[in-house]
Amino acid sequence: MKNFYNRVSNRNQRSSGGPSKSQIPFRLNFLFFIVALLFVALIGQLAYLQVIYGTKFKAEVNQTDTTIETTNVQRGMVYDSNGKVLVGNKAHQAISYTKGVNVLSTDMYKIANRLGTYLTVSTSSLTPRQSIDYYLTDVDRLKAVESKLSFPKGATATQKYDKALSYLQDDASFKLTKSQKNAAEIFAKMSGAYALSTTYIKDSGVSSQEIAEIGEHLSEMPGIKVGTSWSRNYPNGTSIQSIIGTVSSEKTGLPSDRVNELLAQGYSRNDSVGQSYLEQEYEPVLRGTKAEKQVEVAGNNTVTKEVQKYGGQKGDNLQLTINSTFQSKLQSLVKSAEAGAGGNSTGTYAVVMNPNTGAVIGMAGVDRNPSTGKVTENALGTINSDIVMGSVVKGAMVSGALMKGVITPTNSTLTDMPITVGGVKKASWFNANGGANMAVNAASALEVSSNSYMMQLAMKEAGFKYSSGAALTMSSKAFDIERGYFNQFGLGVKTGIDLPGESTGLKGSSSRAHIGNALDLAYGNYDAYTVMQVAQYMSTVANGGTRIAPHVVQSIRGTKSDGSLGAVKSSVTPKVLNTIGMTEAEKKLVKEGLYDVVHGTNTYKTGAELASISPGISAKTGTAQTYYKGNETVTLSLASYAPSNDPQVVVALAMPNLGVGAEDNNMKLAKSIYAAYWKYVQSTSTLTNPTKATKSGAAQNTNG
């Protein structure tokens, strides 16, 4: 046993090797050294990135940090002079799509197919190209088509796509199914959107079931939203639309002839925009300001955060000078008058205006096709239909002669007699053969509507001495002289109304060969004017010689919190275009003549039918000999104001191409218009002397 223990003891001494050192401290030190080296490398790399590329990375982050997404707002509304809605906005549930940043066509293809299972859209505007683009967006379909084709070596993907496109365009058998067409239309609308812009996929007629199903699956269709769109509506009838104009739809987008201009102003291609008349003229006011949302975009072009920066501002409202109740009645009266015209009548037009401010209270018109008898409402015919008016212009002719000095208030008497020049005889309606020759002055010449008097004035203005039967050798400058004075009253020039598309009228030839027509011009049977020009001319006479631009907009107004008409932001003030250089005595003489047209004592006065109107009016009637497609016709017109002693309203109208036997249709219509005005617009109780208009009163009130 002792030997056993000794052997064990000896073995242990050999194993230990005596007093040897431990290996563990060395290994730990080596490990610490490696870790230290790694930390140094990491710190060095961080410093390298920070110092060398830090500015670059920061700039890239800032560059793609935020962008602005915009959405449309309601257009401003249009109200009549009493605050009644003429044009409003009708809300519709709508489905829209906001395109993300760098969204691929394949992504939109998947969304369109998904959305198409819940939403049905009209495919009437889907083009063959759009159908093919949708079809080929599917990668498998594109490969299948390309497999049928041969391509040159090194052909690019674009070249291959274009050849596949051409192949399907020529393939008569290519046809989408009904569901594919639906998805293709959706895909086309989505493809037309800009990054972070919103387009309507369906802006009206969205069913409750479609809303529910789409809302349930919105998370599966990035960018798709359930929202609201608006369209114009006309609570008091669409007849006013011809004055208001139209707005392009989301479907039609921006007008092609103005697209670059509007894009530069911040519009999107599918925005609605006023494209005619007031909607176009006041587009900056009506359009409003789009809502803005700040969108944060990560480096991988995904939207990480959206913040509403500006809720948008509904467009401001227009309040018109037009009284909607009266406008409706005026349109009805004009339409009824045209219905009884028959024959070759081509329309009836009327304007009612405040002579002291230029405010248009009503403007109505209808066009008629003599071949079919079809009547179409066209209130804008009052500013763009050129009509040979006849004798209504004689007040301007007399005024011009007074300003020219060829007659004076105390020396204006001439003999009404047939005028014969170069073998051609022209005469007044009541004195065709000279059997009623009589002395007339400026006032009585207007009363009886003397053509002879006006022709003699024209010759005097041109410095031509008339001799019966002699050749008319006066200078063709006679046209310029007459038209120059007519222009001062608004005849033959634009009136300045706040509506686009106004006509300047039509001028007949001014050549030497047409010198005889200078005499016709003097009594209104040559140049053509609009009814609005006639209304401005008579307003200038009525207010004492100030030509004021007509206007249909009274003010621009905001919107209250409850959506009703808000405070006035700006008002339209009368715009003076020119003043007439006539003395008080000269203006008095013309006004006396217009008063006598209705209330005079001469047997041949032309406005006797109007004498029953109360308050009493001053007027000038007109009858022009006209032709329609070779058939002889007459055009009846009328220009008037009331009351004679305190002008508050002007009525002008024209009825072109009536039958030759027509006589007093114009005066019958005028009587109805005045009755409607005093009933619906202004009470006679507001007048100083509503029942009586006197010749002296009319003459004294030269300043309107």
C-alpha positions in Angstrom: 0.0 0.0 0.0 2.8 2.4 0.8 4.4 1.7 -2.6 1.0 2.6 -4.3 0.8 6.0 -2.7 4.4 6.7 -3.5 3.7 6.0 -7.2 0.7 8.3 -7.3 2.6 11.1 -5.7 5.4 10.7 -8.2 3.0 10.8 -11.1 1.4 14.0 -9.9 4.7 15.8 -9.6 5.5 14.8 -13.2 2.1 16.0 -14.5 2.4 19.4 -13.0 5.8 20.0 -14.3 6.7 21.6 -11.3 6.0 25.3 -10.7 4.6 26.2 -14.5 2.7 29.6 -15.4 -1.1 29.9 -16.3 -2.1 30.6 -20.1 -5.5 32.4 -19.4 -4.2 36.1 -19.0 -2.5 36.0 -22.4 -5.6 34.9 -24.3 -7.7 37.6 -22.7 -5.3 40.3 -23.6 -5.2 39.1 -27.2 -9.0 39.2 -27.3 -9.1 42.7 -25.9 -6.6 43.8 -28.5 -8.8 42.6 -31.4 -11.9 44.3 -30.0 -9.9 47.6 -29.6 -8.9 47.4 -33.2 -12.5 46.9 -34.3 -13.6 49.9 -32.3 -10.9 52.0 -33.9 -12.0 50.9 -37.3 -15.7 51.6 -36.6 -14.9 55.1 -35.2 -12.7 55.8 -38.2 -15.5 54.7 -40.6 -18.1 56.9 -38.8 -15.7 59.8 -38.9 -15.1 59.2 -42.6 -18.8 59.2 -43.4 -19.5 62.2 -41.2 -16.7 64.4 -42.5 -16.5 63.3 -46.1 -20.1 62.5 -47.0 -22.1 64.1 -44.2 -23.1 67.2 -46.1 -24.1 65.1 -49.1 -26.3 62.7 -47.1 -27.9 65.7 -45.3 -28.7 67.4 -48.6 -30.3 64.2 -50.0 -32.5 63.9 -46.9 -33.6 67.5 -47.1 -34.3 67.2 -50.8 -36.7 64.4 -50.5 -38.0 65.2 -47.0 -41.3 66.9 -47.8 -43.6 67.7 -50.7 -47.0 69.3 -51.1 -50.2 67.4 -52.1 -53.1 69.6 -53.3 -56.9 68.9 -53.6 -59.7 70.9 -55.1 -62.3 73.0 -53.4 -65.8 74.2 -54.2 -66.2 77.0 -56.8 -67.8 80.2 -55.7 -71.6 80.5 -56.3 -73.5 83.1 -58.3 -76.4 85.0 -56.8 -78.9 87.5 -58.3 -79.4 91.1 -57.1 -81.6 90.0 -54.3 -79.3 87.2 -53.0 -81.2 84.3 -54.6 -78.9 81.5 -55.8 -78.6 81.3 -59.6 -75.7 78.9 -59.8 -74.8 76.6 -56.9 -72.7 73.5 -56.3 -74.2 70.0 -56.1 -72.2 67.6 -54.0 -71.6 64.0 -55.2 -70.0 61.1 -53.5 -66.9 60.3 -55.5 -64.0 57.9 -55.7 -60.6 59.5 -56.2 -57.0 58.4 -56.6 -53.9 60.2 -55.2 -50.8 58.9 -57.1 -47.9 58.2 -54.9 -44.2 59.0 -55.5 -42.6 56.8 -58.3 -45.6 54.5 -58.4 -45.1 51.9 -61.2 -47.6 51.1 -63.9 -47.7 47.5 -62.6 -48.7 48.8 -59.2 -51.6 50.9 -60.7 -52.6 47.9 -62.8 -53.1 45.8 -59.7 -55.0 48.6 -58.0 -57.2 49.2 -61.1 -58.1 45.5 -61.3 -58.9 45.4 -57.6 -61.0 48.6 -57.7 -62.8 47.4 -60.8 -64.3 44.5 -58.9 -66.2 47.0 -56.7 -66.7 50.0 -59.0 -68.3 50.4 -62.4 -67.3 53.3 -64.5 -68.3 54.6 -68.0 -66.0 53.3 -70.7 -67.4 55.5 -73.5 -64.3 57.6 -73.6 -61.8 54.6 -73.5 -59.5 54.8 -76.5 -58.0 51.8 -78.4 -54.5 53.0 -77.2 -55.6 53.0 -73.6 -57.1 49.6 -73.9 -53.8 48.2 -75.3 -51.7 50.0 -72.7 -53.8 48.4 -70.0 -53.5 44.9 -71.6 -49.7 45.1 -72.1 -49.1 46.3 -68.6 -49.5 42.7 -67.6 -46.0 41.2 -67.9 -47.2 37.8 -68.9 -49.4 39.2 -71.7 -46.5 41.4 -72.9 -44.2 38.4 -73.1 -46.9 36.4 -74.9 -47.3 39.1 -77.6 -43.5 39.6 -77.9 -43.1 35.9 -78.5 -45.1 36.2 -81.7 -42.8 38.9 -83.0 -39.2 39.1 -84.2 -36.9 41.9 -83.0 -33.5 43.1 -84.3 -30.5 42.2 -82.1 -30.1 44.6 -79.2 -33.7 45.9 -79.4 -34.6 47.9 -76.2 -37.6 47.2 -74.0 -39.2 50.4 -75.4 -38.7 49.2 -79.0 -40.2 45.9 -78.2 -43.2 47.5 -76.5 -43.8 49.8 -79.4 -43.8 46.8 -81.8 -46.2 44.9 -79.6 -48.4 47.9 -79.4 -48.5 48.2 -83.2 -49.2 44.5 -83.5 -52.3 44.7 -81.3 -53.5 47.9 -83.0 -53.5 46.0 -86.3 -55.1 42.9 -84.8 -58.8 43.1 -85.6 -59.5 40.2 -83.2 -58.1 42.1 -80.2 -60.9 43.0 -77.8 -61.2 43.5 -74.1 -63.9 41.9 -72.0 -66.5 44.0 -70.3 -64.7 43.8 -66.9 -61.3 44.4 -68.6 -62.7 47.6 -70.2 -63.9 48.7 -66.8 -60.5 48.2 -65.3 -58.8 49.7 -68.3 -60.8 53.0 -67.9 -59.8 53.1 -64.2 -56.2 52.4 -65.1 -56.2 55.2 -67.7 -57.5 57.7 -65.2 -54.9 56.7 -62.7 -52.1 56.8 -65.2 -53.0 60.4 -66.1 -52.4 61.7 -62.6 -49.2 63.4 -61.5 -47.3 62.3 -58.5 -49.1 63.4 -55.3 -52.0 64.8 -57.4 -55.6 63.7 -57.0 -57.8 62.6 -59.8 -61.4 61.5 -59.8 -62.0 57.9 -60.9 -65.8 58.4 -60.7 -67.1 61.8 -59.7 -70.9 61.2 -59.7 -73.4 58.3 -59.6 -71.4 56.3 -57.1 -73.8 53.8 -55.4 -74.1 53.1 -51.7 -72.9 49.5 -52.4 -69.9 50.7 -54.2 -69.0 53.1 -51.4 -69.4 50.4 -48.8 -67.3 47.8 -50.7 -64.6 50.2 -51.6 -64.4 51.5 -48.0 -64.1 48.0 -46.7 -61.0 47.3 -48.9 -59.3 50.7 -49.0 -56.2 49.3 -47.3 -55.7 47.0 -50.2 -55.7 49.8 -52.8 -53.1 52.5 -51.9 -54.1 56.0 -53.0 -57.8 55.2 -53.4 -60.1 57.4 -51.4 -63.9 57.9 -50.9 -64.6 61.7 -51.0 -66.8 64.4 -52.5 -66.9 66.1 -55.9 -69.1 69.1 -57.0 -70.9 70.0 -60.2 -72.8 73.2 -61.1 -76.5 73.3 -60.6 -79.1 75.9 -61.5 -81.9 76.1 -58.8 -83.9 78.7 -60.8 -83.6 77.2 -64.2 -80.9 76.9 -66.9 -81.9 79.9 -69.0 -79.4 82.0 -67.0 -76.7 79.5 -68.1 -76.2 81.2 -71.4 -75.0 84.3 -69.5 -73.2 82.5 -66.7 -71.3 80.1 -69.1 -70.0 76.7 -68.5 -67.3 74.9 -66.4 -65.2 72.1 -67.8 -65.6 68.8 -66.2 -63.0 66.5 -64.7 -63.6 64.2 -67.7 -62.8 66.9 -70.3 -60.1 68.6 -68.2 -58.5 71.9 -69.1 -59.5 73.5 -72.5 -56.9 72.5 -75.1 -56.4 76.0 -76.3 -55.5 77.3 -72.8 -53.8 74.3 -71.3 -50.3 75.7 -71.1 -51.5 79.0 -69.7 -53.6 77.3 -67.0 -50.8 74.8 -66.1 -48.5 77.7 -65.5 -51.1 79.1 -63.1 -51.1 76.0 -60.9 -54.0 74.0 -62.4 -53.8 70.2 -63.0 -54.8 68.8 -66.3 -58.0 67.3 -64.9 -59.1 70.4 -63.0 -62.4 72.1 -63.7 -62.2 75.6 -65.1 -64.6 78.2 -66.3 -64.6 78.0 -70.1 -67.1 80.7 -71.2 -68.7 84.0 -70.3 -68.9 84.8 -66.5 -67.4 81.5 -65.4 -64.4 82.3 -67.6 -64.3 86.1 -67.0 -64.3 85.7 -63.2 -62.3 82.4 -63.0 -59.7 83.8 -60.6 -62.5 84.8 -58.2 -64.6 81.7 -58.5 -61.9 79.0 -58.5 -60.9 79.3 -54.8 -57.6 78.1 -53.3 -56.7 74.4 -53.2 -56.2 72.6 -49.9 -52.6 71.7 -49.2 -51.2 68.7 -47.4 -47.5 68.4 -46.5 -46.4 64.9 -47.3 -43.2 63.5 -45.8 -41.5 61.0 -48.1 -38.8 58.5 -47.0 -35.7 57.7 -49.0 -37.5 54.7 -50.6 -40.2 57.0 -51.9 -42.9 55.9 -49.5 -45.1 58.3 -47.7 -44.4 58.3 -44.0 -46.4 61.2 -42.7 -49.2 63.6 -43.9 -49.9 66.9 -42.3 -52.8 69.2 -43.3 -51.1 72.6 -43.8 -54.1 74.5 -45.4 -57.7 73.4 -45.5 -58.4 75.3 -48.7 -60.7 78.2 -49.4 -63.9 78.0 -51.3 -64.1 80.4 -54.2 -65.7 83.8 -53.7 -69.2 84.4 -54.9 -70.6 86.7 -57.5 -73.7 88.8 -56.9 -75.2 89.9 -60.2 -77.2 93.0 -61.1 -79.8 90.8 -62.7 -83.1 90.2 -60.9 -83.8 86.5 -61.4 -87.6 86.8 -61.1 -87.6 89.6 -63.6 -85.1 87.8 -65.8 -87.3 84.7 -65.9 -90.3 86.9 -66.8 -88.4 88.8 -69.4 -87.2 85.6 -71.1 -90.8 84.4 -71.1 -92.1 87.6 -72.7 -89.4 87.5 -75.4 -90.1 83.8 -76.1 -93.9 84.5 -76.4 -93.3 87.5 -78.7 -91.1 85.3 -81.0 -93.7 82.6 -81.0 -96.2 85.0 -82.6 -93.7 86.4 -85.1 -93.7 83.5 -87.6 -92.5 83.8 -91.2 -88.8 84.5 -91.6 -88.3 85.8 -88.1 -84.9 84.9 -86.8 -85.2 85.9 -83.1 -86.2 88.4 -80.5 -83.9 90.1 -78.0 -84.3 92.6 -75.1 -82.1 94.4 -72.6 -83.3 96.2 -69.5 -80.7 98.4 -67.9 -80.2 101.1 -65.2 -79.1 104.2 -67.3 -77.4 105.8 -64.4 -75.1 102.9 -63.3 -75.0 100.6 -66.3 -76.3 97.7 -64.2 -78.0 95.2 -66.4 -81.3 94.2 -64.8 -82.3 91.7 -67.4 -81.1 90.5 -70.8 -83.1 87.9 -72.7 -83.2 86.5 -76.2 -84.2 83.7 -78.4 -82.9 82.5 -81.8 -85.3 81.0 -84.4 -84.6 78.9 -87.4 -87.1 80.0 -90.0 -86.7 76.7 -91.9 -87.7 74.5 -89.0 -89.4 77.0 -86.7 -87.2 75.8 -83.8 -86.7 78.4 -81.1 -83.6 78.3 -78.9 -82.9 80.5 -75.8 -80.0 82.8 -76.3 -79.7 85.7 -74.0 -76.2 86.4 -75.3 -77.8 87.3 -78.6 -78.2 90.7 -77.1 -74.4 91.2 -77.2 -73.3 89.2 -80.3 -76.2 89.3 -82.8 -75.7 92.2 -85.2 -79.0 93.7 -86.4 -79.9 96.6 -88.8 -82.0 98.4 -86.3 -83.7 101.2 -88.3 -84.9 104.5 -86.9 -83.9 104.0 -83.3 -80.6 105.5 -84.1 -82.1 108.9 -85.1 -81.5 110.4 -81.7 -77.8 109.9 -82.2 -78.0 111.3 -85.7 -79.7 114.5 -84.5 -77.2 114.8 -81.6 -74.3 114.4 -84.0 -75.6 117.2 -86.2 -76.0 119.5 -83.2 -72.4 118.8 -82.1 -71.2 119.3 -85.7 -73.0 122.6 -85.7 -75.0 122.1 -88.9 -78.2 122.7 -86.9 -78.7 124.5 -83.5 -81.4 124.4 -80.9 -82.8 127.7 -82.3 -82.2 126.9 -86.0 -83.0 123.3 -86.9 -86.0 123.5 -89.2 -85.9 121.7 -92.5 -88.5 120.5 -95.0 -89.4 116.9 -95.0 -89.5 115.9 -98.7 -88.4 113.0 -100.9 -84.7 113.1 -101.5 -83.7 112.3 -105.1 -80.0 111.8 -105.9 -78.6 110.1 -109.0 -82.0 109.0 -110.1 -82.8 107.3 -106.8 -85.5 108.6 -104.6 -85.6 108.0 -100.8 -88.3 109.4 -98.6 -89.9 109.3 -95.1 -92.5 106.6 -94.5 -95.3 109.0 -94.5 -94.2 111.1 -97.5 -93.2 108.7 -100.2 -94.4 110.9 -103.1 -94.1 114.4 -101.6 -97.8 114.8 -100.8 -97.0 115.4 -97.1 -94.1 117.8 -97.4 -93.9 119.8 -94.2 -91.5 121.8 -92.1 -89.9 119.8 -89.2 -87.3 120.8 -86.6 -85.0 118.4 -84.7 -87.6 117.5 -82.1 -90.5 117.0 -84.5 -88.3 115.1 -86.9 -87.7 112.5 -84.2 -91.4 112.5 -83.3 -92.5 111.6 -86.8 -89.3 109.6 -87.6 -88.4 111.6 -90.6 -85.9 109.9 -92.9 -85.7 112.9 -95.1 -84.5 115.1 -92.2 -81.8 112.6 -91.3 -80.5 112.4 -94.9 -80.3 116.2 -95.1 -78.3 116.2 -91.9 -75.9 113.7 -93.3 -75.4 115.8 -96.4 -74.9 119.0 -94.4 -72.3 117.2 -92.2 -70.4 116.2 -95.3 -70.5 119.7 -96.7 -72.6 118.7 -99.6 -75.2 121.0 -101.0 -78.3 119.1 -102.0 -80.0 119.6 -105.3 -83.0 117.4 -106.2 -82.0 115.0 -109.0 -78.3 115.9 -109.0 -75.6 113.3 -108.5 -74.5 112.6 -105.0 -70.9 113.7 -105.1 -70.2 114.1 -101.5 -67.0 112.6 -100.0 -67.0 109.1 -98.6 -65.8 110.7 -95.4 -69.5 111.2 -94.7 -69.4 107.6 -93.3 -66.7 108.4 -90.8 -68.4 111.6 -89.7 -71.7 109.8 -89.0 -70.1 106.8 -87.4 -67.9 109.0 -85.2 -70.9 110.5 -83.6 -72.7 107.2 -83.3 -69.7 105.7 -81.6 -69.8 108.3 -78.9 -73.2 106.9 -77.9 -72.0 103.3 -78.1 -73.3 102.4 -81.6 -70.8 100.5 -83.6 -68.3 100.0 -80.8 -68.0 97.5 -77.9 -70.0 98.6 -74.9 -67.4 97.3 -72.4 -69.8 94.9 -70.8 -68.1 92.4 -68.4 -68.8 89.4 -70.7 -66.5 88.0 -73.3 -67.5 87.6 -76.9 -69.2 91.0 -77.4 -69.6 92.1 -81.0 -68.7 95.5 -82.3 -71.5 95.4 -84.8 -71.2 95.3 -88.6 -70.2 98.2 -90.9 -71.3 98.4 -94.5 -68.9 99.3 -97.2 -67.6 102.9 -97.0 -66.3 103.0 -100.6 -67.1 105.8 -103.0 -69.3 103.3 -104.9 -71.5 103.0 -101.9 -71.9 106.8 -101.1 -75.6 106.6 -101.4 -75.6 104.3 -98.4 -74.3 107.1 -96.3 -77.9 108.5 -96.5 -79.3 105.1 -95.4 -76.8 105.1 -92.5 -78.3 108.4 -91.3 -81.7 106.8 -90.6 -80.5 103.4 -89.4 -80.9 101.3 -92.5 -77.2 100.3 -93.2 -74.9 99.4 -90.3 -75.9 96.7 -87.8 -75.7 97.0 -84.0 -76.4 94.8 -81.0 -79.3 95.4 -78.7 -76.8 96.0 -75.9 -75.3 98.8 -77.9 -78.8 100.3 -78.5 -79.4 100.1 -74.7 -76.2 101.9 -74.0 -77.0 104.6 -76.5 -80.4 105.3 -75.0 -78.9 105.2 -71.5 -76.4 107.9 -72.6 -79.2 110.1 -73.7 -81.3 109.4 -70.6 -78.6 110.1 -68.1 -77.6 113.4 -69.7 -74.6 112.4 -71.9 -72.4 109.9 -70.0 -71.6 106.6 -71.7 -71.3 104.0 -69.0 -70.1 100.4 -69.5 -72.9 97.9 -68.9 -72.2 95.3 -66.2 -73.9 92.2 -64.9 -71.7 91.7 -61.8 -72.6 93.9 -58.9 -70.1 92.7 -56.3 -67.8 89.9 -55.2 -68.7 88.4 -51.8 -67.4 85.9 -49.4 -69.2 83.0 -47.7 -70.4 82.8 -44.1 -69.6 79.9 -41.9 -73.1 78.4 -42.5 -72.5 78.5 -46.3 -74.7 81.5 -47.0 -73.8 84.7 -48.9 -71.1 86.5 -47.0 -69.8 90.1 -46.8 -69.0 92.3 -49.8 -65.3 92.1 -50.7 -65.5 94.5 -53.6 -68.2 96.3 -55.6 -68.4 97.2 -59.2 -68.6 100.9 -59.7 -69.9 102.5 -62.9 -67.2 102.8 -65.5 -67.5 106.0 -67.5 -66.3 105.5 -71.1 -66.8 109.0 -72.4 -69.1 112.0 -72.1 -71.0 113.6 -74.9 -69.9 117.2 -75.9 -73.4 118.7 -76.1 -74.8 121.8 -74.4 -77.8 121.6 -72.1 -80.0 123.2 -74.7 -78.9 120.6 -77.3 -79.6 117.7 -74.9 -82.9 119.2 -74.0 -83.9 119.3 -77.7 -83.2 115.6 -78.3 -85.1 114.6 -75.1 -88.1 116.7 -76.2 -88.1 114.8 -79.5 -88.0 111.4 -77.8 -90.8 112.4 -75.4 -92.9 113.6 -78.4 -92.5 110.2 -80.1 -94.9 108.9 -77.5 -96.8 111.9 -76.2 -96.6 114.4 -79.1 -99.6 115.8 -81.0 -98.4 115.2 -84.6 -100.6 112.8 -86.6 -97.5 110.9 -87.7 -96.0 110.3 -84.3 -94.7 106.7 -84.3 -95.0 105.7 -80.6 -98.7 106.4 -79.8 -99.1 102.8 -78.8 -96.7 103.4 -75.8 -98.7 106.4 -74.4 -100.6 104.1 -72.0 -97.5 103.0 -70.2 -97.3 104.4 -66.7 -95.0 106.0 -65.6 -94.7 107.7 -68.9 -91.8 106.9 -71.2 -89.7 108.6 -73.9 -88.8 106.4 -76.8 -87.6 105.9 -80.4 -89.2 103.2 -82.5 -87.5 101.6 -85.5 -88.5 99.9 -88.6 -85.8 98.7 -91.1 -86.3 97.3 -94.5 -84.3 94.0 -94.5 -84.0 90.8 -96.4 -83.6 87.2 -95.4 -82.4 84.7 -98.0 -83.7 87.0 -100.7 -87.1 87.5 -99.1 -88.1 91.0 -98.1 -88.6 91.4 -94.3 -88.8 94.2 -91.8 -86.9 94.5 -88.5 -88.7 96.2 -85.6 -86.7 97.8 -82.8 -87.3 100.1 -79.9 -85.1 102.1 -77.5 -86.8 103.9 -74.5 -86.4 105.1 -71.0 -88.7 105.8 -68.0 -89.9 107.8 -66.3 -89.4 110.6 -68.8 -88.9 113.2 -66.1 -86.5 111.0 -64.0 -85.0 108.1 -66.0 -84.6 105.0 -63.9 -84.7 102.2 -66.5 -83.9 101.7 -70.2 -85.6 99.1 -72.3 -84.1 98.2 -75.7 -85.3 95.4 -78.0 -85.2 94.1 -81.6 -87.2 91.7 -83.6 -85.3 91.0 -86.9 -86.8 89.7 -90.2 -90.6 89.8 -89.4 -93.1 89.7 -92.1 -93.6 93.0 -94.1 -97.0 93.5 -92.6 -95.7 93.6 -89.0 -96.3 97.0 -87.4 -96.4 97.3 -83.6 -95.0 94.0 -82.2 -92.1 95.9 -80.8 -94.3 98.3 -78.8 -96.6 95.5 -77.5 -93.5 93.7 -76.2 -92.2 96.9 -74.7 -95.4 97.5 -72.8 -95.2 94.0 -71.3 -91.6 94.5 -70.3 -92.3 97.8 -68.5 -95.3 96.3 -66.6 -93.0 93.4 -65.4 -90.3 95.8 -64.4 -92.5 97.9 -62.2 -94.0 94.8 -60.7 -90.9 92.7 -60.0 -88.0 95.2 -59.8 -88.9 98.6 -58.7 -92.1 99.9 -57.1 -93.5 103.1 -58.5 -93.9 104.3 -54.9 -90.2 105.1 -55.0 -90.7 107.7 -57.7 -91.3 111.4 -57.1 -94.1 111.6 -59.5 -95.0 108.1 -60.7 -98.1 108.8 -62.6 -97.2 111.7 -64.7 -94.4 112.4 -67.1 -94.3 115.9 -68.7 -92.5 117.2 -71.7 -91.0 120.0 -69.6 -90.0 117.6 -66.9 -88.2 115.5 -69.4 -86.4 118.5 -70.8 -85.4 119.9 -67.4 -83.8 116.6 -66.1 -80.9 116.6 -68.5 -78.6 114.9 -66.0 -80.7 111.9 -65.3 
